[in-house]
Structures are given as structure tokens and as C-alpha cells.
Amino acid sequence: MKQLSFFLLIIPLLTYSQNRNEKYHNGAFNNNIDFFAMAKVQNKTNSNYLPGIKGSPYLYNTWNNCKIYPSDSKPNFSIPCNYNVYADQFEIKVGDDLYILNPESVKSLIVDQKTFIPYKGPNGGEFIELLGSNKKIRLIRIYKAKIMSVQTSTLGLHESKLNIASKDYFLTNDGELVKLPKSKSKIFDILNLTNAQKKTFKNYNLKKTDQLITIMNSI
């Protein structure tokens, strides 16, 4: 009976703590809405956003907490977010409303153990995933969404479907975007490895991102 009374007491306290925490994070955004938000998202459902198209424009199936590090001296905070790959924008959720996150207001953000940074380059895009970096070069991933025509189970019929894919690149300090080569020797040349370093890493499988990052961290 005492245990039951304890749980009945602690549940409202936990609920209050969660609600208070959510209000704090939402307040951090609301108090600086002109800084963080570019616009309010009007079409919040896929049927309105991409009528007749199957698939979601978002990278994640659910809205996960995103830790945002502002580009100025404002403190970092967490808020539900998702990456709209088709529109090349991060969107943040405040209550029932969605807002487009202003890339210029963000230094970096972390969601689902992935780090994203704002980027504007020749291929467009507002955010890229940062996989690894050193003083000379960064390894990044760029996501793209394309509408494709695919054959259905009914013979002769096709449907439009949204497909999300990604490609990895090197990004130099001067802003040059270099597509990740398939050749190990070319990757070594881009990383400017010495002969001794090439010998050390010759057995590494560079198709595995973690092994490539290990090399980058070692030079």
C-alpha cells in the first residue's frame, strides 16, 4: 500500500517536471523566434505538401529532440525537429506549429546522434551532415530527395514515389566540395598522406566511414 501511494505521488511530479522542461525549451525558441525562425510551415501533411506522391519528405519517421547550438552567444537548447530533405530545411516543432529553422542562426545541431551544420555551396542545400573532420578537411554527407516513377504491383501501372538518398564528400577549408573517390589511392592523395602513412593505413577499408574517420583523426 505504501509503494502504491509513493507511485501515485511521484507520477504527477514527473509529469510536472516534463511539462516544465518542455515549456522551458519552447520558451527559449519563442523568446528568440525572429532569430531562429525563417517562416511558419503551412503544409504540415504529406498529402498537402506533395499531393499524389508516396513517401515522406522527412529524413526521420518521428520528430526527435534536436540539440541546437546557436551561431551567437545564446545558450544551446533542445527542441523537437526533423530534416525536410525535399525542401532542404530543418523544421522545428513548437506545440502544434512547425517553423523553418534559419540556417544562419545555427552553428550546429545534433539529432539522433548525427551532427548537422549549415552549408551553402554550388550544389545548393541548407544543411549537411558532418561525419568527421580535422584541421585540413571535413568529411560530410549530403542528402537529396527525388520524385521517381516506379512500377506498381499492377502490370503496366506506375506511381510517383519520393526517394531519399545520400552521397559523401570531402569539404576543404576553402569551401571546395570533392566527391568521395572509390579509389583508395585517390583518397590518400586528397588527404595528402605521406608514404609512411599510406603504408600504415593500406589495409583499411575506406568504404567503412568509421575507418576513414579514424585516418582523418590520425593525421
Stockholm file with secondary structure:
# STOCKHOLM 1.0

chainA/1-219         MKQLSFFLLIIPLLTYSQNRNEKYHNGAFNNNIDFFAMAKVQNKTNSNYLPGIKGSPYLYNTWNNCKIYPSDSKPNFSIPCNYNVYADQFEIKVGDDLYILNPESVKSLIVDQKTFIPYKGPNGGEFIELLGSNKKIRLIRIYKAKIMSVQTSTLGLHESKLNIASKDYFLTNDGELVKLPKSKSKIFDILNLTNAQKKTFKNYNLKKTDQLITIMNSI
#=GR chainA/1-219 SS CHHHHHHHHHHHHHHHHHHHHHHHHHHHHHTTHHHHEEEECSCCSHHHHSTTCBSCSBSSSSCEEEEEEESSSSCCEEEEEEEETTTTEEEEEETTEEEEECGGGEEEEEETTEEEEECCCTTCCSEEEEEEECSSEEEEEEEEEEEEEEECSSTTCEEEEEEEEEEEEEEETTCCEEECCSCHHHHHHHTTCCHHHHHHTTTCCTTSHHHHHHHHHHC
#=GC SS_cons         CHHHHHHHHHHHHHHHHHHHHHHHHHHHHHTTHHHHEEEECSCCSHHHHSTTCBSCSBSSSSCEEEEEEESSSSCCEEEEEEEETTTTEEEEEETTEEEEECGGGEEEEEETTEEEEECCCTTCCSEEEEEEECSSEEEEEEEEEEEEEEECSSTTCEEEEEEEEEEEEEEETTCCEEECCSCHHHHHHHTTCCHHHHHHTTTCCTTSHHHHHHHHHHC
//
